[in-house]
Amino acid sequence: MQTVHLDSKYSKKIDQAFTLGSLVQNRLSRENDFVGAKTVRIHNINTVPLVDYDRTASSERYGTPTEVGDTVQELTLTQDKSFSGVIDKGNNLDQCINKAGKFLGVQMSEAVIPEYDKYCFAQLCQKAGCIKGSAAAIDKTNVIARLSAARAHLLNRKVPVKGRTLYVNTLVFNALVDTDQFKNLDKLGTKAVANGQVGEIFGAPVVEVPEELLPKGVNFILVHKRAACAPEKIHDAKTHIDPPGISGSLVEGRFYYDLFVYAHKADGVYVDVTTDSSVKVLGALTIAAAGGAISGEESGATVVYTTDGTDPRYSVTAQVGKAPTGGKDVIVKAYQKKAGMFPSAVTEQKLTS
């Protein structure tokens, strides 16, 4: 039961804990509209092979026509959070503060926003296109190399520099500040700016994230804005004055949201993890070229695969199991996942039979 303190002498100010604004909002895509829908289906156009033009052919000089297909990803909102707080009129008057209005501000900054950010970071880390695990902890001797590996991963997959954000924990930021190379890098640490940004490196804004908001073991996340979205279908808070059954104010809020990584842009999300006995990135599976049998899974892990060339982490055609049906030239893609661990990379195999 909550305790209400009634004052004989009082201050007109509430002593609120230190808070941060959202570190996620406005740094991810808002391309898709969830208004009027719980689920949105994203269609991605597939390409066809590029061939040499044949000037001597009697027909089909451009090559054999191939049907242009697409892949589908379903995004379904799952997080439906709410709160309800009562401020009795008698207590409010005895406390001599405008408690209803101040409570809403405190609730948003200390409860709603941190929960939203923590969930979004957890989803980014589970759904990232690349999760790189290393037993070596980050320090000043390897921090530049680890960040450079992330930068190279995005560059080699043609992810634009503009629009990237680098989320780092305090350990990584402290290691950066302590490096000899630091002095020759970009504007990192020169000034603090909005939404937790503490500078810039490799063309990406650097945002320092409190440890409690990141999953255990995660050192940094390099993400491009268009690689993921964090839609908020409902973001609603209101104060009811003297509603039925209450002499005072009823303050309520509801927040309906989620975070998704786009299948065709998943390479724009890179997560660096330090592994140990309690933090594990699952290893890649093995797919037999003859028959397609899948093996190498962790005990208790779920194996997910596709046989149509789509990414099983995001595809609506993904199936659970270790014995995909197919045949010669069928492309099987598979990965494994387990609660409390980071999922494996995707293994791909073209079947010979």
Sequence and secondary structure as in RCSB ss.txt:
>XXXX:A:sequence
MQTVHLDSKYSKKIDQAFTLGSLVQNRLSRENDFVGAKTVRIHNINTVPLVDYDRTASSERYGTPTEVGDTVQEL
TLTQDKSFSGVIDKGNNLDQCINKAGKFLGVQMSEAVIPEYDKYCFAQLCQKAGCIKGSAAAIDKTNVIARLSAA
RAHLLNRKVPVKGRTLYVNTLVFNALVDTDQFKNLDKLGTKAVANGQVGEIFGAPVVEVPEELLPKGVNFILVHK
RAACAPEKIHDAKTHIDPPGISGSLVEGRFYYDLFVYAHKADGVYVDVTTDSSVKVLGALTIAAAGGAISGEESG
ATVVYTTDGTDPRYSVTAQVGKAPTGGKDVIVKAYQKKAGMFPSAVTEQKLTS
>XXXX:A:secstr
       SS  SS         SSTTSSB  S  TT SEEEEEEE         TT SS TT       EEEEEE
E  EEEEEEEEEEHHHHHHHTS HHHHHHHHHIIIIIHHHHHHHHHHHHHHH SEEEEESS   TTTHHHHHHHH
HHHHHHTT  STTEEEEE HHHHHHHHT SGGGGSSSTTS   GGGEEEEETTEEEEE  GGGS TTEEEEEEEG
GGEE  EEEEEEEEEES TT SEEEEEEEEEE  EE GGGGGGEEEEEE BTTB B    EE TTT  EE   TT
 EEEEESSSS TTT TT EESS     TT EEEEEEE TTSB    EEEE   
